């Protein structure tokens, strides 16, 4: 990294926070010839793209698999425009990329890539529901078409017609088969679904891209941020770690500078905040926004958080499974998992493995993820601990992690009874870890909790009433790699024009196709 002392004091655009939204915004604006500077407070770029190493093994913080990356699909088009597709190390997941399991049942229900394969695989278990499944994939695509940027298209779409149906209401209308309903929402950890509350469009936008195609980043999700930083610097942009912005100074309705913890005062024509929106507005100052707007954002509830167990395995002990597994205690618990209490936790988990390069038939590591509300770690909420600012949380916290990790590992035995003998090392992250490293309010997974009863309440425009201040991140459009990338494009569209931007994305993809057809790109 270039020495932070080389930071100049004037730019075209300053971006606060180096999560995916900030980096996509930075590269897009740099491609327009703007001199961009990204400021990151942590020791690693990338926000939820961060990886960490234990026992010389790499673990992902949040990106376990990606959708929509096949040639010509939505995320492919965006990443191709950004100039990172050629260097992105990907591995296509198997046809069945997710399995859903209930309790100790022997059946593991398959979720397959490709609309036809998706229907065919589930129809084997629900032969009388083939027409239902065909209707389901048609509804997914229709709903996603309501949001033009999802398919790299211009226009306003028809989103107002799809905002007012919840996931549960949609499923009840779709079929009377309770088991099929449970299977179709079985991987709800992808969006933090809550019964009667989560809108169906949130579900559709999250699930559809994985059914289109599913991939793993073979070098971890951090390669995305590394490639974007590399691309930004090649375009003349700058990015600095351990440079925390502590103040955003507004005068006469415009931001005039940002100030950092090291005392630097940096100026730009435009500013983009890629940080938690509650914190962003607090940093800018309540007095610079309408009271109703400021209070609404501060009071918005957020989605639940996560407890994760990262396991280094003994060699050749656990057979490698390339797909993910979503376990639920029962079909009913699918709808209640985000509200587990102390007595019932955990009622679900997601299991993801990485294969051993020396013994590809076996797993080298595995990650277990389960919902956990921030209130579970409330006794230690006053503490803060990151690699850049290490601090112990105390023995009680360590015992809490050990106890919860054991409960989650015990639940895994339903699927992997041999797991105890296979564990070499075990590491834990709690909602506090996500809060401190990612910088999100209460360690939330997916931003503000969207409610079908008031779908516009959580809407956040990337353009603020402050003339040169913009927002990006998972609060602007949707969560996830695809959702945040689209949200960043929405931010850039406000700054440089949407039609112009989309035309350039399409032109970049067309050039790639021409190279591929002529043999220039493999």
N, C-alpha and C positions, 0 to 999 in steps of 0.2 A: 504494500500500500504506500502511496506517496505520502510524504510527511504532511501532517495536518497543518503545519505552519505555513504551507504554501497556499492555503486557501486565500483567494483574492477577496475583495470586499464588494464586487459588483458583478451581477449576472443578469441574463435575460429572465431566467426562471430559477427559483430556489424551491426545492422539494424537501419537505421535512418528513423523514421516515423512508426506509428502504424496503418496505414490504413489496409484494408483487405489484400492487397498484401504483406505488410510487415509481418503481423501476420501469414498468411499461409506459407510464406517462413520460418519464424522463427520456427514454429512447425515442418515443414517438415525436416528442418536441425537438429533440436533438436532430432527428431526421429532417425536420423543417428548418434547420439552420440556427436554432436557438442555442445559446450557451447556457447549459443547464448544470446546476450543482445539487447533488443529493447529500443530505446530512443525516447520519444515522447515529443514535445514541449508544447502541450496543456494540459488542465485540465482533459481531457477524452481520453481514448484510442479509436481507431476505425475509425478515419477519417469520411468517409461518412456513416459509421454504427452508428454514434453517435445518441443518443436520447436526448431530453430535456423535462423538466417537467414544466407545467404551471397549476396553480390551482389544483395541485396534479394529473394532467392528463399527460400521456406520449405521446409525439409526436416523430415521426421518422424524421430524417434529410433527408435521401435519400432512405431508403429501405422500400418500401411500399408493395411489394410482390415479391416472388421468383418463379423461374421456375426450372424444372428438378430435383425436390426433391422427386419424388416417388421412391420406392425401385428399385434399379438397374439403375436408370437414371443417367445422367452425374454428376450433382451437388451432388446428393446423394452419388455417389461413392467417390468423392473427400472429402466431409465432413465426410463420414464414415471412410475413411483412416486417416483423421486428428483426429478422436476420439471424435467428437462433436455431431454426429447424435442422440445418445441415450438421450442426455440432452436437445436437441433443442426443444423448445415448439412451435409447428406448428399447424396451422388450415388449412385444405384443403379448398380452395375457391370453390364456387358453380360451377356447370358445365359451365355456362356462367360467365366467370370471368371478362370480359370487355364488355362494351356497347359503341357504337359509335353513336353520335347524331349530326345532322346538323340543326343549327338554331332553329326555333320553330316548326320543323316537329314533328309529333307524333311518328314516327317510331324510335325505338332504335335498332340498328343492333347488333346482338349478336356475340361475339367472344368466342368460347367454347373450353374446354380442350379435348384433344384426337383428333387425325386426323379425325376419322370417325364422331365424334360429331361436330367437326368444320365444316366439309362439310355439314352435315345434317342440322345444324341450319341455316347456311347462304343460303343453297339451298331453304329453305322455302321462302326467300325473292327474290331469284334469281333462279327460277326453271329451266330456260333455260341455266344456267351456272354451272350445276353440274359437267360436264366434265372439265370445266375451274378450278373449285375449287379442283378437284382431281389432276389435273396437278400442281396446285399451291403447294399443300402439298408435292407432289413428288419432285418439284423443291427445296422447302425449305430443305428437307432432303438431297438431292443430294449436294446442296451447302454446307451444314454443314459438310458433309462427306469429303469435300475437306480439312478440317482442323482436322487432326487425334486427337489432344488433346481434341477437343470438345467432342469426344466420348471415351476419355481415351484410345486411341489407339496409337500405335507406327507408325513410317513411316513419309514420307515427304508429303503425300497427293497429290492432284492435284490442289492446290489453284491457280496456274497460269492461269488455264482455267476459273476461276470464278471472276477474279478481275476487268474485264473491262466492266461490264454491270451496269448501274445505276438503282436505284429503279424505276424511272419514265420510263426509256426505257423498263425495264422488264414488267412493268404493261401495257404499250401500246402494247407490243407484246402479252401479255397474253390474253387481252380481249378488245373489243371495248366499253364495258359497263362502262361509266364514273362513275356511282354511285358505282359499285362494286370496281373499282380502288380506289375511295375515302375511302370506308369502309376498304379495305385491308391496307391502310396506315393511318387509322384513329387514331391508337394509336402510332403515330410516336414520341410522347414524350419519348418513351422508348429508342430512339436512336438519336434524334435530326436531323431528316431527312431534307435534302435540295433538292429540285427538280433539276434534271439533274446532281447533284454533288455527292450525297451519293451513294456509291456502294451497289448493291443488297446484297452482302455477309454480309455487316454490318447489314442490315435489317434482313436477314435470321438468323444470329447468335443470334440476340437479340430476335426475335419473336418466333423462333422455340421452345425454351426451355419452354416458357409459354404455348404453345399449347400442349407440352408434359404433363405438369402438372403445377398447380398454387397453391401457398401456401402463407399464411401470417405468420409472426412471432408474436405469440400472446403476447409476452413480449417485442416487439420492436426489431429492427435490432441490437441494442447494445448487445443483448444476444449473438450474434455470436462472437463479439470481446471479451466479457467477458469469454466465454467458451474457446476461443483460448488462451487467457492470462492464464486461469486456467490450460489448457493443457500444455502450454509452461513451466510454473513454475513446474508442476508435473514432467516434463522431465529434470528438472535442469536448465532451462533457466531463464533469468531475464528480467524484463520490468519496465521502470521508466517513470513517467509522469513529466511534467514541467522541463524537462531536454533538452533544445534546443541546437542542434548542430549548431555551428556558423562557423566552418571551417573544411574542409577536407584537410589534409596536404599530398601532394604527393612528393615523392623523388625518383629519378631514376626509374621512370615509374611505381611506386606502391604506394598505400596509406600506410602511416606509422602510422597515428593516426587521430582521430577526436577530436576536442576541443569544449567544451560546454560553454554556457553563464555563467555558474557558475565557470569557470576556470579549469574544469577537462580535463585531456588529457587521452584518452582511446585508447588502441591498440587492433588489432585483426589480424588474418591471412587473413580474407576476410571481405569485406564490401558490404552492399546492401543499396542503396538509394531508399526509398519508398516515394519520394516527387516529386512534379511537376518537370518534366524533364528540363524545362527551368531553374528553380531555382537550380536543382541538378548540372547542368553543370556550372552554375555561381559559386556555392559554391566550386566546385572542382577547378575551374580556367580555363579560356579560353586557357591559355598557355599549358595546359595538353591534349588538343584535337587538331585534325586537324581543321584548320580554316574553311574549307568548311562544316565539320560536325557540329561544334559549331554554325556557322551562320545559317545553315539550320534549326536546332532545335529551335533557338531563333526566327526565322522568320516564323515558321509554324503557320498558323491561328488556333484558337481553336474554339470549338463549342460554341454556345450561352449559356447564363446563365439562371437563374430561379428567379422568384418572387413567393413567397409562402405566403398563408394566413392560419393560424392555428386557428381553432375556437373551443372554449369550448361551448357546447350547453346547453341550459336549459333542465331540465329533461322532457322526454316524449313529445318532440316537433317535432322531425324529425324522420320519420320511417327509421330504419337501412337498408341499402343496402349493402350486402356482396361483391358485384362486384364493379369494378371501372367504372367511366363514363368518356369518352373522348368527349368533346363538341367542335364543330367547327362552326363558323358563317355560312359557306357554304362549298360545296364540293371543290370549288376552293381554299378556304383559308387553306385547309389541306396542300397544297404545299407551302404556303407562310408564315406560322405561325412563323417560326424562324426569319423572317425579319419584324415583326410588327414595325410600326413607332409610334411616339407620337400620331398621329391623329387617328390611327386605333386600338391601343392596348386596350384590349386584344381581339384577334379573336379566341382564343382557351383556354380551361382549362382542367385539369384532376382533377376529384373529387374522393377522397378516404375517407371512414368513418371507425370509430371504434365503436363497439357496447357498450352500457351501460350494465355492468355486473349485475346491479340491475334490469334492464328492457331490456332484450335482444332484444325485438322487436324494440327498439329505438336506435338511435345513441347517443353516449356520446360526441364525437368530430368528426370534419371533417377537411380535409386538401385540399386546392385548390392550384394547381400548374399551372403556365403559363410561357412560354418563356419570357425572358427579356434580352436584350443585355446589356453588361456592360456599354456601352456609356450612358445609361439612368441614371446611378449613377456617372458619371464622375466628377461632381462638388464636390463630397465627396471622391474621390479616394485616396486622401492623408491621410485620417483618418484610424484608426485601432481600432477595438473593439471586444474583446472576454471576456469570463468569467474570464480568467486568467489575461487579461490586459484590464480592462474596461475603456472606454472613450466615451464621448458623441460626436455625430456627428453634433449636432446643431438643432435648431428649423426648419430650412428649410428642413432638411432631414426627420424630423418627419412628417411635413406636406406632403412631397412627398409620404411617406409610407401610410399616411391616405388617400390621394387622389387616389393612385393606388389600395389600398385595397377596397375602395368603388366601383371603376370601376369593379373590379373582382367580388365582391359580387353582384353588379347589373347584371352582365352577368350571374351569377349563378341563378338568379331569373327566367331565361328562363326554368330552370329545377326544381327549388325549390322556387316557388313564396312566400312561407311562411318563408323564411330564416331570414329576418330582425327581426321578433318577436322571433326567436328561439336563437339568439346569446346572450350568457352570457358574454364571453370575447373573444377578438380577438388579435392575435399576428402575426407579419409580419417578413419575412426574404427577403432580397434583394440580388442581386449579390455580394454586399459587405460582407454580412453575409457568403455566401458560400466561398468567397475568404479568409476571415479571419479565419473561423473555419476549413475549409477543407484544405486550403493552396494551392488552384489551381489558375493558372493564369487567371485573369479576371473572376474568379468565374465560370469557364466553367463547363458544366454538364458532358461531355463525352470525354474530352481530345482533341487531335488534330483533326481538321476537315478533314476527309478522303475524297479524291477527286478521282472519277473514272477516270479522265483524267490523273492522275499521282499517281496510287495506291501505288507505292513503296516509294514515297516521305515521307510519314508519318511512314514508317517502322522504328522501334527502336529495335535493338537487346538487349536482357538482358545483354549481355556481352559487356563490353567496351574495348577500346584499352589499358586501364590501367589494368595491369595483375590481380589484386585482387579486382577489383571494378565491381559491377553488379547493374542493375536497375530492379525495379519491380513497379507494379501499372498499372493503366488503359492505359498508353501509350505503354506498352510492348505488349499487345495482343488485348484486347477489354475492354470496360467499363462494368459496371454492376457486380453483385456479381459473376455470373458464369464466365464472361470474365476476371475479375481480378484474380479469383482463378486459372483459367487456365494459365493466364500470370505468376502468381507466380510459378506454376509448371514448366513453361518454364524456369524461372530463376533458379529454383532448378536443373532442368535437365542439365543446363550448368555447374553447380557446382558439381553434384554428378553422372551424367549420366542418360539419359532419359530412356533407356530400363530397367535399374535397378530400377528406380523410379516407372515406370508404372507397372512393375511386382509386386512390393510391394503393390501398390494400389489395383491391382486385387486380390492379396492374402488376403488383409484385407477385401475386400468385400466378398470373398468366405467364409472366417471365419464367417462373420456376417450371411451369408445365412445358414451356417451349424447350428449356434446357433438358428436361427429362426426356422429352420425345426425340431430341437430337443426340441423346447419349451423354450430354454434358454433366448430368447429375445422376448418381445411382440411387 
